[in-house]
C-alpha cells in the first residue's frame, strides 16, 4: 500500500471510520498473524493475539506518529501481544505441526517427491531450531528481514534501532546461523 494512501486511511480511522481501519487490517493481517504464530506456535492462540493487537491498535491509533509505516507499528503491537500471551499463559512453544504429517513417512520411501518434501521440512525445522540459539536481537532481525520480508528501514523501526545496527545484526545472525548449521550437520551426510 502506498504511504499516502496508508496515511489517509489512518487519519480517517482516527476520526472513527471503521471501514478505513478495516482496510488497514486487511492489508496487514497476514503479517500480523504470521508474527503471532512465530511467537506462539499455536494457530488458535496466534489468532487470539492478532485480534488483541488490532484491538489495541484501534484504541491507540490516535497515538500513531506517522514516522513509520502502519505495518511496522502494528507488527510491534502484535509481537508484544503475542509475547505477553506466551508469558502470561506459560505456553509450551514446541510445535505440534508434526501431527499433520502422520503417515507420510511410510509413503516417503515409495514417492521421491514426498521424501524431498519431508527433507525440506526437516531442514526448515533445523533452521528454526538453530535460530532460537541466536542472540535475541540477531534472531528478531533475521525473522523480520528474511522470514517476514520487511524492509530494513521498517524492521529497524520495529526493533527500535538504527538501520545500520539492524544490518549488523542481520549480518552477524546469518554468519552465526551458518556456523551453527555446519556444526550441527557436519558428518551427517
Residue, then its C-alpha position, 0 to 999 in steps of 0.5 A: x500500500x502506498x504511504x499516502x494512501x496508508x496515511x489517509x486511511x489512518x487519519x480517517x480511522x482516527x476520526x472513527x471510520x471503521x471501514x478505513x481501519x478495516x482496510x488497514x487490517x486487511x492489508x496487514x493481517x497476514x503479517x500480523x498473524x504470521x508474527x503471532x504464530x512465530x511467537x506462539x506456535x499455536x494457530x488458535x492462540x496466534x489468532x487470539x493475539x492478532x485480534x488483541x493487537x488490532x484491538x489495541x491498535x484501534x484504541x491507540x491509533x490516535x497515538x500513531x506518529x506517522x514516522x513509520x509505516x502502519x505495518x511496522x507499528x502494528x507488527x510491534x503491537x502484535x509481537x508484544x501481544x503475542x509475547x505477553x500471551x506466551x508469558x502470561x499463559x506459560x505456553x509450551x512453544x514446541x510445535x505440534x505441526x508434526x501431527x499433520x504429517x502422520x503417515x507420510x513417512x511410510x509413503x516417503x520411501x515409495x514417492x521421491x517427491x514426498x521424501x524431498x518434501x519431508x527433507x525440506x521440512x526437516x531442514x526448515x525445522x533445523x533452521x528454526x531450531x538453530x535460530x532460537x540459539x541466536x542472540x535475541x536481537x540477531x534472531x528478531x532481525x533475521x525473522x523480520x528481514x528474511x522470514x517476514x520480508x520487511x524492509x530494513x528501514x521498517x524492521x529497524x523501526x520495529x526493533x527500535x534501532x538504527x538501520x545500520x545496527x539492524x544490518x549488523x545484526x542481520x549480518x552477524x545472525x546469518x554468519x552465526x546461523x551458518x556456523x551453527x548449521x555446519x556444526x550441527x550437520x557436519x558428518x551427517x551426510 
